[in-house]
Each structure stands twice: as structure tokens, then as C-alpha cells.
Amino acid sequence: MNILKLINLGAEAKISLDDGIVTKDRIPKGYREKVLDVKIRKARTKKEAKLLERAKVAGVMVPNVLGTRDFSIQMDFVSGSCVKDILSAGNMKKICASIGSSIAKLHNASIIHGDLTTSNMILSSDKVYFIDFGLGQVSSKVEDKATDLHLLEEAIESTHYTISSGALKVVFASYLKDCDDGDEVMARLSAIRLRGRYVVRGSD
């Protein structure tokens, strides 16, 4: 007898596991008009499934999409450890090099993840899998790619502050090595950092 296990319940979706299959169900939003809510949830579910499939074709490790329904995606369960929980000074070179290379592959395929945090990465069999493309989009804009990196930078500085400098150095070096327009993206990232500092100083 299979037992349905709730893995995560968030604001946008609930994620459950049953017999090695993960199901991500988008939750109805009561504050939205019903017809609009159905339309939005269908569109976002379809978009996320397509992004996962596109990422897989690009050579990025992601869960296999097994099927979709109106508001849900069925995927293979990736057994491993959340990178947020295990990233350390001892393993960061290998893991962060893989992260940077994988992001470069996504960006080369015009995929913006939209929520690049180590909570959305799983280390399984020495490979880093990317999950949760719910905020993702297709874009080849340098600004969008740099914003993707900036989100990761902020996440690592916040969550892994004791090793953030070294970890980001490895991520960005690997990204530059494999990203087709990496120099432009990194230059834009520097500009985004400056904009952020200007806003902070201007608010004092």
C-alpha cells in the first residue's frame, strides 16, 4: 500500500511524494476571480513543465517530468541532500563549480530560473540537481541573467555567510567559463550591485 507523503506546503503549491513520484499541485488563490485563477494556474503549470524539459535538453540535471494535469506536474523523485544543508568549506569547490556550470547551461538555453537558492538544489550521486522552476521564464536578456545571478549571490551571502566569498568566486569562475555571454552578464551584475547600494544609501 502506497502512502502519500506531503513534502512541502508553500504559498504557491503543495508537493507530495507517492511511490517514488513527486507531484507538485498549484494551490487555488481565493483572492483571485475563479476563472482568472484557473487560467493563471494552468499557464504556470504548463510553463514550469516546459522549462524543466528545456533544461534537461540543455544538459542540466533536473527531475524527469512524467506528466502534467491542469494544475499539477508529476516528476521523478530525486533522492539526495539539499545543498543548503550540506554546503561547506570542504565541498564547496566541487559543488559550486557544478552550480556555476549548470547556471551557464540554463542561460545559454535562454532559461531564467527565477529562484536560484541552495534550497532549490539537491546533491544526488555527486551531481547537483536544480528544482522548482515555478518562477522561471524564457529570456535571453543580459539583465535577466544577471538578476538570476544576483538572487543566488544574495542567497549564498545570507545562508552561507562563513564561506560566501569563496563559494561565489568558484560559482562565477565556472559560470564565466561556460556561459556564452558571461562577460556581459557579469558586467551587468556589477551594475545591479551598484544600483542596490545606491538605493540603500539613498534611503538613509
N, C-alpha and C positions, 0 to 999 in steps of 0.2 A: 504494500500500500504506500503510495507516494504522499508525502506531507508537504503542503505548500508552506514555504518559509518566507516571511517578509524580511527582505534585506535592508531596505531603506524606504523611509517615507519623507518626502520633501514637499516643498510648496508647489512644485510643478508636476511631480509624478510619484508613483509608488513602484518599487522594484521588488519583485518576488522571485524565489527560486523553487523549481519543482523538477526533480529527476534530471538535474544537470542542465535545465533550460531556464534562462533568466527572461522574465517578462517585465517590460517597462510600460506601465499604464499611465497615460496622462490624465490628471485629475480635473474634473469639471470645475469651472470657476463660477461661483454663484453670483458674483458681481457683474458678470458679463451677460448680455442678452443671449438667450439659449441658442438661437440659430448662429449667431456670431461665434459663440463659444465652440460649438461643434465644428464650424469651419476652421477656426484657428487651430484647434487640437488635431484635426485631421491633417492640416497642412504641415504643422510642425512635426508630427509623427512621420509623415512621408519624407520630409526634408532630412530628418535625422537618419533615417534608414538609408537614404541615398548617399549621405555624407560618409556613413560607415562603409558602405560598399565602395565608394570612390577612394576612401583612404586605404582600404585593403588593396585595391588595384595599384595604388601609388607605392605599395611596399611597406606600409605602416602596420604594425601589429595592433589589431583591433578585434573585438569579438565578432564571430561569424553571425551574420543576420540569417535567421532560419525562416522568418516570415513576418508579415505585418497584418494587423487588422486596422480598423478605423482609427483607434486611439492607442494602439499598443504595438510594441516591437518584441519579437521573440529572438533571443540570441543564445549562443553557446555560453556557458559559464566559464570564466577564466579563473582558474584556481591559482592563488598566489598571495603575495603580501602587498598591501597598499604602500606605495613609495613614500607617502607622508610618514608612515610609521617606522620605516627601516633605513631611510637615507642617513648616512653617517660619513664621517671623515674617512673611514676605512673603505667605503664602497662607492663614494661619490664620483670618482673619476670615470669608472666604467658606466655607472647608471646615468650620469649627467651627459656623457658623450653620446649615449644612446638617445637620450631625450632630445638633445640638440639636433642630431641627425634625423630623428623622426619628425620633428617640427619642420625642418627644412624640406623633407619629402612632402609633408602636408602643404606647405606654402608653394612648392614647385607645382603642385597639382591644383593650386588656387583654392585650397581648403583653409578656412579660418576656424580654429577650434572654438574660440569664444570663451572658454573657461579653463585655461591652462593652469592647473594647480597640481601639486603632487598627490592630492586626494583623488584626482581623476586619472591616475596612472597605477598600473599593477605590475609588479615584477613577478614573472612566471617563467620558470625554466631559464633563468638568466636573460630574459627578454622583457622589455618594457612595453606593456600594452596600454593604449590610450582608450579611455571610456568616456561616456557622457558627452555626446556632440549636440546636446539639446539647444545650446546657444550658438551653434556653428552656422556658417554661411559659406557660400562660394564667392570668392573675391580674389582678384589679382592685384588689388591696390596696395601699394607700399605702406600707406598709412594703416590699413587694417592688419597687415602682417606685423608691423611694428607695435601696434596696440596689443596684439596677441602676445608678443614677447614681453611687453611691459607688464601685462597681467601676471605672467609667470614670474617675472623679476620681483614684483611686489609680494607674490605668494611665498616665494623662497626666502626673501628677506624677512618676512613676518614669521613663517613657520620654522625655518631652518637657519635662524639668525646667527648661530655659532659657526656655521660653515658656509654662509650665503655667498661671501666673496669668492671663495674658491670654487664653489658649485656653479655659480653663474659664469665664471671665467671659462670653465670646461664646456658648459652648455653653449655659450656664444661662439667659442672657437670651433666646436663641432658644427654648429649651425652655419657659420661663415664658410666652412669647408665644403658643405654640401648644398647650400641654397644658391639658386641661380642668380638672384638679385640681392644676395646677402649684404653687400656693402651699402646699397641704398637703404635697405631695411634698418641696418644698424645705425646709419646716419640719422634716419627718421626717429629711431628710438631715442637717440641723444636729444633730439629736438623736443620729443614728448616729455622727457625728464625735465628739461628746462622749463617747459610750459607749466609743469606741475609745481616746480619750485617757485615760479613767478606767482602762481595762484595762491600758494601757501603764504608767501611773504606779503602779497597784496592784501590778504585777509586780516593781517595783524592790526 
